[in-house]
């Protein structure tokens, strides 16, 4: 029992190996009547006999076994939906227009601070889980792609070595279009494209610089405003509203991109399955696609601790703690006479914890993206290997402009913000703010000290998260585009092998496909 408890407590933070196998495209071998050979018969999914098999051709997400995990994933999906985003935007507009009447009251400013802190706290957990789910999905997809191309490479080697098939000229199949598959990956609708433009604006290096210029202007007015609580509440209200907007938008754009990437993966898997099926018909190969294991990444002790915290937050334990704190906060309301200080109290707690979460979110985003790139690289190398086997060059590749000033500056800034020591620095800042507020006996000014710096820093980190998401998304889309075009070319190559006149005259019964 003690060992089980220890194992349960130590499980979070472990990024273990991930394995997957591409669904095998089945053909049924029947005894032939000539030369004792076999006839390869493609399974017809409409057959009703018990021996029939249905081939899975598209991308299929792996369902989680735990009921709680499935419920949490539904909650994560809902948090990034358009209705939730529109509700939050509408709430911000209502708050802004209400400020025309109540803008000078401290409770009005404290209210947005509390709402922001609570919403941000909730979204921290949801974004963390969304991020962890995305990592597992993309690594599994890379393993599945690698699994299928390994089988394709083996069968292609058999076909080319058999001498029964004549290679078509490169020009014959290079420009050929498939009647079954489109020439490009699916496109996004207008809402998706508009969201991409807004994400590019929010995550642009110039926009982040403008944000800090606005903060500098606010600081410049500090002496004029006497460094008052009202002066502090102005920036607290502005950054609180901005942070809520960014959190909601980040969840929405990630969910939108998840759906789009899954559509792209489905298109790639369908072409890939078609290539595999045709190769199996030509070779009679019925061996299952191999299981591909993506090894666990190596992490140091500090990074393991960060992953541990991220996994705990990703299970929404943090939200449960927030609910307990809110109950306590409401219970002490009468004792504090529902004062401004009481209003700020919950925002102070959620803001300080949210600050740490902001540092952790950026670190986890960067590290997981690195692991995803390593996993995808194995699939890309397999594509290169089969291209060499066939003697067919891949189509012209789409690439991300790595030399643009925005990319280099954004990437460098993201790397610095994602470093383990930056996360430690964030924890040190939180401890310093707690000490400062304690020295001020947790007065309104002391609590504002614990609200405003976290709000400023966390808003900045949310913009960095959008920047990091934009960079990784651009690289991922370029890779998927290249993979899709290569598979179309490989399919055309195989089709021309089948339609070759010389090959057709030499076909034996084991290469006949019944449609």
C-alpha positions in Angstrom: 0.0 0.0 0.0 2.8 2.4 0.9 4.6 1.7 -2.3 1.4 2.3 -4.3 0.9 5.7 -2.5 4.5 6.6 -3.3 4.1 5.6 -6.9 0.9 7.6 -7.2 2.5 10.7 -5.7 5.6 10.4 -7.9 3.8 9.8 -11.2 3.1 13.4 -12.1 6.0 15.1 -13.8 7.1 12.0 -15.6 7.1 12.3 -19.4 7.3 8.6 -20.2 7.7 6.9 -23.6 4.7 7.2 -26.0 4.0 4.4 -28.4 1.5 4.0 -31.3 0.8 1.9 -34.3 -0.8 3.0 -37.5 -4.0 1.1 -38.3 -3.1 -1.7 -40.7 -4.8 -1.8 -44.1 -6.0 -5.3 -44.4 -6.2 -7.5 -47.5 -7.6 -11.0 -47.5 -5.6 -13.7 -49.1 -7.5 -16.5 -50.8 -6.1 -19.6 -52.3 -5.5 -19.2 -56.0 -6.4 -21.7 -58.7 -3.2 -21.1 -60.7 0.3 -22.2 -59.7 -0.8 -22.5 -56.1 -0.4 -18.7 -55.7 -2.5 -16.3 -53.7 -4.9 -13.7 -54.9 -5.0 -10.5 -52.8 -8.5 -9.4 -52.4 -9.3 -5.9 -50.9 -11.8 -6.2 -48.1 -15.2 -4.7 -49.0 -16.6 -2.9 -45.9 -20.1 -3.7 -47.1 -19.6 -7.4 -46.6 -21.8 -8.8 -43.9 -20.0 -12.0 -43.1 -18.1 -12.3 -39.9 -14.7 -12.6 -41.7 -14.9 -9.1 -43.2 -12.7 -6.4 -41.9 -13.1 -2.6 -42.0 -10.0 -0.6 -42.7 -9.5 2.6 -40.6 -8.1 5.1 -43.1 -8.3 8.5 -41.3 -6.9 10.0 -38.2 -8.5 8.7 -35.0 -7.9 10.3 -31.6 -7.2 8.0 -28.8 -9.9 8.0 -26.2 -8.8 8.2 -22.6 -9.8 5.4 -20.3 -10.6 7.3 -17.1 -14.0 8.9 -16.8 -12.6 11.9 -14.9 -10.1 12.5 -17.7 -12.8 12.4 -20.3 -14.9 14.9 -18.3 -12.0 17.2 -17.8 -11.2 17.1 -21.5 -14.8 18.0 -22.3 -14.4 21.0 -19.9 -11.2 22.0 -21.7 -12.9 21.8 -25.1 -15.8 23.9 -23.8 -13.5 26.6 -22.4 -12.0 27.1 -25.9 -15.4 27.2 -27.7 -16.7 30.2 -29.5 -19.7 30.7 -27.1 -17.4 30.9 -24.0 -15.2 33.4 -25.8 -18.1 35.5 -26.9 -19.6 35.5 -23.4 -16.3 36.7 -21.9 -16.0 39.4 -24.5 -19.6 40.5 -23.8 -18.9 40.5 -20.1 -15.8 42.8 -20.7 -18.0 45.2 -22.7 -20.6 45.3 -20.0 -17.9 46.0 -17.4 -16.4 48.8 -19.6 -19.8 50.5 -20.2 -20.7 50.2 -16.5 -17.5 52.1 -15.8 -19.0 55.2 -17.3 -21.2 55.3 -14.2 -19.2 53.6 -11.5 -15.6 54.1 -12.8 -14.5 56.3 -9.8 -15.6 53.7 -7.2 -12.9 51.5 -5.8 -15.2 48.5 -5.6 -15.8 48.7 -9.4 -12.0 48.5 -10.0 -11.6 45.8 -7.4 -14.4 43.8 -9.0 -12.6 43.4 -12.4 -9.4 42.6 -10.5 -11.2 39.8 -8.7 -13.0 38.5 -11.7 -9.8 38.6 -13.7 -7.8 36.8 -11.1 -10.4 34.0 -10.7 -10.9 33.6 -14.5 -7.2 33.6 -15.1 -6.7 31.0 -12.3 -9.3 28.8 -13.9 -7.8 29.2 -17.4 -4.3 28.5 -16.1 -5.5 25.0 -15.3 -7.5 24.5 -18.4 -4.6 25.8 -20.7 -2.2 23.6 -18.9 -4.3 20.5 -19.6 -4.9 21.7 -23.2 -1.2 22.0 -23.7 -0.5 18.5 -22.2 -3.2 17.0 -24.4 -1.8 18.7 -27.5 1.7 17.2 -26.7 0.4 13.7 -26.4 -1.7 14.0 -29.6 1.1 15.3 -31.7 3.7 12.8 -30.4 1.2 9.9 -31.0 0.5 11.2 -34.5 4.3 11.3 -35.2 4.6 7.7 -34.0 1.7 6.6 -36.2 3.1 8.3 -39.2 6.5 6.6 -38.6 4.8 3.2 -38.1 3.1 3.3 -41.5 6.0 4.6 -43.5 8.2 1.8 -42.1 5.8 -0.7 -43.6 5.6 1.3 -46.8 9.3 1.4 -47.2 9.6 -2.4 -46.7 6.9 -3.1 -49.3 8.3 -0.5 -51.8 11.7 -2.2 -51.5 10.1 -5.6 -52.4 8.3 -4.1 -55.4 11.2 -2.3 -56.8 13.5 -5.3 -56.3 11.0 -7.7 -58.0 11.8 -6.4 -61.5 8.1 -6.9 -62.5 7.3 -3.2 -62.5 8.6 -0.5 -64.7 9.2 2.9 -63.2 7.3 5.7 -64.8 9.1 8.9 -65.8 9.2 11.5 -63.1 7.2 13.9 -65.3 4.4 11.4 -65.8 3.4 11.2 -62.1 5.0 14.4 -60.8 2.2 16.5 -62.3 -0.5 13.9 -62.0 -3.5 14.9 -59.9 -5.4 12.4 -57.7 -9.1 12.2 -58.4 -9.7 11.0 -54.9 -7.7 13.6 -52.9 -7.3 17.3 -53.2 -4.0 19.0 -54.2 -3.8 20.8 -50.8 -4.7 20.3 -47.2 -8.1 21.6 -46.0 -8.4 25.4 -45.6 -9.8 27.3 -42.7 -13.0 29.3 -42.8 -13.1 33.1 -42.5 -13.4 33.0 -38.7 -10.3 30.9 -38.5 -8.3 33.2 -40.7 -9.4 36.2 -38.8 -8.4 34.6 -35.5 -5.0 33.8 -37.0 -4.5 37.5 -38.0 -5.5 38.6 -34.5 -3.1 36.0 -32.9 -0.3 37.2 -35.2 -1.0 40.8 -34.0 -1.1 39.9 -30.3 2.0 37.8 -30.4 4.0 40.1 -32.6 7.2 41.4 -31.0 6.2 45.0 -31.8 2.9 44.5 -30.0 4.7 43.3 -26.9 7.0 46.3 -27.1 3.9 48.6 -27.3 2.6 46.9 -24.2 5.6 47.9 -22.2 5.6 51.4 -23.6 2.1 51.8 -22.2 3.3 50.5 -18.8 6.2 53.1 -18.9 3.7 55.9 -19.7 1.6 54.8 -16.7 4.7 54.8 -14.5 5.6 58.3 -15.7 2.2 59.5 -14.3 2.9 58.0 -10.9 4.4 61.2 -9.4 1.6 63.3 -10.9 -1.0 61.1 -9.3 0.9 61.0 -6.0 1.5 57.2 -6.3 -2.0 56.8 -5.0 -4.2 53.7 -4.7 -6.4 55.1 -7.4 -3.4 55.4 -9.8 -2.6 51.8 -9.1 -6.2 50.7 -9.7 -6.2 52.3 -13.1 -3.5 50.0 -14.5 -4.8 47.1 -12.5 -8.2 47.5 -14.2 -6.7 47.9 -17.7 -4.3 44.9 -17.4 -7.0 42.8 -15.7 -9.4 43.3 -18.6 -6.6 42.7 -21.2 -5.5 39.5 -19.4 -9.1 38.1 -19.4 -9.4 38.8 -23.1 -6.0 37.1 -23.9 -6.8 34.1 -21.8 -10.1 33.5 -23.5 -8.6 34.1 -26.9 -5.6 31.8 -26.3 -7.9 29.0 -25.2 -10.1 29.6 -28.3 -7.3 29.8 -30.8 -5.7 26.7 -29.5 -9.0 24.7 -29.6 -9.6 26.1 -33.1 -6.2 25.0 -34.2 -6.6 21.6 -32.6 -9.6 21.0 -34.7 -7.9 22.2 -37.9 -4.7 20.2 -37.3 -6.8 17.1 -36.8 -8.5 17.7 -40.1 -5.1 18.0 -41.7 -3.9 14.8 -40.0 -7.0 13.1 -41.3 -6.2 14.1 -44.9 -2.6 12.9 -44.5 -3.7 9.6 -42.9 -6.2 8.9 -45.7 -3.6 9.3 -48.4 -1.1 7.3 -46.4 -3.7 4.5 -45.9 -4.4 4.5 -49.7 -0.7 4.1 -50.4 -0.3 1.3 -47.9 -3.4 -0.5 -49.2 -2.1 -0.4 -52.8 1.3 -1.6 -51.8 -0.3 -4.5 -49.8 -2.3 -5.5 -52.9 0.8 -5.5 -55.0 2.9 -7.4 -52.6 0.4 -9.5 -50.7 2.0 -8.4 -47.5 -0.4 -8.8 -44.5 2.1 -8.1 -41.7 0.8 -5.6 -39.1 2.3 -2.1 -39.1 5.0 -2.0 -36.4 4.6 -0.4 -33.0 6.8 2.8 -32.8 8.0 4.0 -29.4 8.9 7.6 -29.0 11.4 7.4 -26.0 10.9 9.5 -22.9 12.8 12.8 -23.0 15.6 13.4 -20.6 14.9 16.1 -18.0 16.9 17.6 -15.1 15.6 17.8 -11.6 14.3 21.3 -11.9 12.4 20.6 -15.1 10.9 17.5 -13.5 9.6 19.6 -10.6 8.1 22.0 -13.1 6.4 19.2 -15.0 5.2 17.8 -11.7 3.5 21.1 -10.9 2.1 21.3 -14.4 0.6 17.8 -14.2 -1.0 18.6 -10.9 -2.5 21.8 -12.2 -3.5 20.0 -15.4 -5.7 17.6 -13.3 -7.5 20.7 -12.1 -6.4 20.3 -8.5 -5.7 24.0 -8.5 -9.3 24.8 -9.2 -10.4 22.6 -6.3 -8.1 24.6 -4.1 -9.4 27.8 -5.4 -13.0 26.8 -4.6 -11.9 26.0 -1.0 -10.2 29.4 -0.7 -13.3 31.2 -2.1 -15.5 29.5 0.4 -13.2 30.7 3.2 -13.0 34.2 1.6 -16.8 34.5 1.6 -17.1 33.3 5.2 -14.7 36.1 6.4 -16.6 38.8 4.5 -18.8 39.9 7.4 -15.8 40.1 9.7 -14.0 42.4 7.2 -17.2 44.3 6.7 -17.1 43.6 2.9 -14.5 46.3 2.6 -12.2 47.1 -0.4 -9.5 45.2 1.3 -11.8 42.1 1.5 -12.6 42.5 -2.2 -8.9 42.5 -3.1 -8.1 39.5 -0.9 -9.3 36.8 -3.4 -7.6 38.6 -6.3 -4.4 38.7 -4.3 -4.4 34.9 -3.8 -5.4 34.0 -7.3 -3.0 36.6 -8.8 0.0 35.4 -6.9 -0.7 31.7 -7.8 -1.5 32.8 -11.4 1.8 34.5 -11.7 3.7 31.3 -11.0 1.3 29.5 -13.4 2.2 32.0 -16.1 5.9 31.2 -15.8 5.2 27.5 -15.8 2.9 27.6 -18.8 5.6 29.3 -20.9 8.2 26.8 -19.8 6.0 23.8 -20.4 5.0 25.1 -23.8 8.6 25.5 -25.0 9.8 22.2 -23.6 6.9 20.2 -25.0 7.3 21.8 -28.4 10.9 20.7 -28.4 9.9 17.1 -27.6 7.2 17.2 -30.4 9.8 18.4 -32.9 12.1 15.5 -32.0 9.2 13.0 -32.4 8.1 14.5 -35.7 11.7 14.4 -37.0 11.7 10.6 -36.9 8.7 10.6 -39.3 10.4 13.1 -41.5 13.5 11.1 -41.7 11.5 8.0 -42.7 10.0 10.0 -45.5 13.5 10.9 -46.7 14.5 7.3 -46.5 11.6 6.0 -48.6 12.2 8.9 -51.1 15.8 7.6 -51.5 14.5 4.0 -51.9 12.2 5.1 -54.7 14.7 7.5 -56.3 11.9 10.2 -56.3 12.6 13.7 -55.0 10.1 15.2 -52.7 8.0 18.2 -53.8 9.2 21.7 -53.0 9.0 22.2 -49.3 7.2 25.0 -47.5 9.4 26.5 -44.8 9.0 29.0 -42.0 11.0 32.2 -42.5 13.5 31.8 -39.7 15.5 35.0 -40.7 12.8 37.6 -40.1 13.5 40.1 -37.4 10.1 39.3 -35.7 10.9 35.6 -35.6 14.4 35.9 -34.3 13.5 38.4 -31.6 10.3 36.6 -30.6 12.1 33.2 -30.5 15.0 34.6 -28.4 12.5 36.3 -26.0 10.5 33.0 -25.8 13.6 30.9 -25.0 14.6 33.3 -22.2 11.1 33.3 -20.7 10.9 29.5 -20.9 14.2 28.8 -19.0 14.0 26.9 -15.8 15.7 29.7 -13.9 13.1 32.1 -15.1 10.5 30.0 -13.4 12.5 30.0 -10.2 12.8 33.8 -10.6 9.0 34.0 -10.8 8.7 32.0 -7.5 11.2 34.4 -5.9 9.2 37.4 -7.1 6.0 35.9 -5.5 7.8 35.4 -2.2 9.1 39.0 -2.3 5.6 40.3 -2.9 4.2 38.3 0.0 7.0 39.7 2.3 6.3 43.3 1.1 2.5 43.0 1.6 3.1 41.4 5.0 5.3 44.4 6.0 2.4 46.6 5.0 0.0 44.5 7.2 -2.0 43.5 4.1 -3.6 46.9 3.7 -5.2 48.0 0.4 -1.9 49.4 -0.7 -0.1 46.2 0.3 -2.6 44.0 -1.5 -2.3 46.2 -4.6 1.4 45.4 -4.4 0.5 41.7 -4.8 -2.1 42.4 -7.5 -0.4 44.9 -9.9 3.1 43.4 -10.6 1.6 39.9 -11.1 -1.0 41.3 -13.4 1.6 43.2 -15.4 3.9 40.2 -15.6 1.3 37.6 -16.3 -0.3 39.6 -19.1 3.2 39.8 -20.7 3.6 36.0 -20.3 0.2 35.4 -21.9 1.3 37.4 -24.9 4.5 35.4 -25.0 2.4 32.2 -24.9 0.5 33.4 -28.0 3.9 34.2 -29.6 5.2 30.7 -28.8 1.9 29.2 -30.1 2.2 31.1 -33.3 5.8 30.0 -33.9 5.2 26.3 -33.1 1.9 26.3 -35.1 3.7 27.7 -38.2 6.4 25.1 -38.1 3.8 22.3 -37.5 1.7 23.4 -40.5 4.7 23.6 -42.7 5.6 20.0 -41.8 2.1 18.8 -42.4 1.9 20.5 -45.7 5.2 18.9 -46.8 4.1 15.5 -45.6 0.8 15.7 -47.5 2.4 16.7 -50.8 5.0 13.9 -50.5 2.3 11.3 -49.9 0.4 12.5 -52.9 3.5 12.1 -55.0 4.1 8.7 -53.6 0.5 7.7 -54.3 0.9 8.9 -57.9 4.1 6.9 -58.2 2.4 3.7 -57.0 -0.6 4.3 -59.3 1.7 4.6 -62.3 3.4 1.4 -61.3 0.0 -0.3 -61.5 -0.9 1.2 -64.8 2.4 0.5 -66.5 1.8 -1.6 -69.6 4.9 -3.7 -69.1 4.0 -4.4 -65.5 0.4 -5.3 -66.5 1.6 -8.0 -68.8 3.7 -9.6 -66.1 1.1 -9.6 -63.4 0.5 -12.8 -61.5 -2.6 -13.8 -59.6 -1.1 -12.6 -56.4 -1.3 -9.0 -57.6 -4.9 -8.9 -58.7 -7.2 -6.6 -56.7 -10.9 -7.2 -56.9 -12.8 -3.8 -56.7 
